[in-house]
Amino acid sequence: MFSTIDGAKKRANKLHKIFQRCGFEFPLHKSQYAVARAGGFRDWHDLTRSLKRQERDCDSTDFRRKLIEALPVPCHAPTLAWLNREPEDRASDPDIPPGWHRYVFPYQFATAVRHRHSPAIKRGSGPGQNLRENMGSGVLINIHGGRNPYPRLEPDTLAFIFHGSPEMIFGIDSQHSRFAQELQTLQDAGVIELRRNQVVILSPDRDEIHSRVLDSQIDKARHWMSEPGNMKEKADALRNALAVIGIEDALRRSETLLQYGSDSYVHRSGPIQDILSDIAGAGEVLAFARFYEFAATIWSHDARRLRDLVPAKILNQYFAGYLGFAGSPPLFKFTNDNPKWAESLKSTLSDPVKFEQTVQRMTEAIELAA
């Protein structure tokens, strides 16, 4: 992906601009660090020092994998979209980052809903509860209406950053007699943080927010796929769900999934089967399990059929194709010595990480037999 300092700078600057267009608060030095790690360096200083001495090619496959590993989760979807050369989002409003609705709003809504149950905000938390709820949760969903300030998301902390003074951000609530007192209460509770000309709504629970975003995108895809027509909404919902799951080529594969039920396939689930084959053939075992789980949720009436096809996909596309064990005695020996391997594999499908670990153990067993 780059072999010179100038090439690395170009990549880091492009990544930084992408995140700005998403509505992320992610400084350039963090993009530089991620690019350096993706290139196999300790950090940006190590990269510049090493490439001054000698140019070094960077393997594109390793670069993609390491870049994703070096970035926080909200950055994964826009980064994959860039690497896959998907069209960039267009701005519908000059005051809103073009990718804000796609990449920031799901986290904002999830945080607003979750904060309503935070100890300092939830119902029954004492005098001033309504005001605290407005300030810690309502501000994220523009509860009073008017011009929405569109906060930026800090992807590594999942905090939301409003640029402006507390009086500007909280508007009419700042005129309440208890405003200063409740603002301090929310700061003490770790809900709000005041920085230089910034009001920051901190994340209540990062793991839970990630989970809520994932669930909401899958639910949205399931909703649109159950409705007749609305092809644009279906395509967008599928793309967003695939992207947040971490599936490569989310845009292209969402278009493939729209062919579900087409006469072009022997079985209505043909598009799903093709994607499972592609992912297994690319060696992406974790993504394979995640996509299966997604497909089985959206098209639940085909879940059993898809589940029964999983061992064949792993055997033919991953073991034989990706790993190169096609027709090899070790592969035959493994399947003969382990007649229940297919059922064992299927039993882990509800846990993608466990599925990946199971496939890895099977791979090691085949290699030992070689």
Buried (B, 14 or more C-beta within 10 A) or exposed (E): BBBEBEBBBBBBBEBBBBBBBBBBBBEBEBBBBBBBBBBBBEEBEBBBEBBEEEEBEBEEEEBBEBBBEBBBBBBBBBBBBBBBEBEBBEEEEEEBBBBBBBBBBBBBBBBBBBBBEBEBBBEEBEEBBBBBBBBBBBBBEBBEEEEEBBBBBBBBBBBBBBBEEBEEBBBEBBEBEBBEEBBEBBBEBEBBBEEEEBBBBBBBBBEBBBEBBBEBBBBBBBBBBEEEEEEEBBBBBBBBBBBBBBBBBBBBBBBBBBBBEEEEBEEBBBBBBBBBBBBBBBBBBBBBBBBBBBBBBBBEEBBEBBBEBBBBBBBBBBBBBBBEBEEBEBBEBBBEEEEEBBEEBBBBBEEBEEBBBBBEEBBEBBEEBE
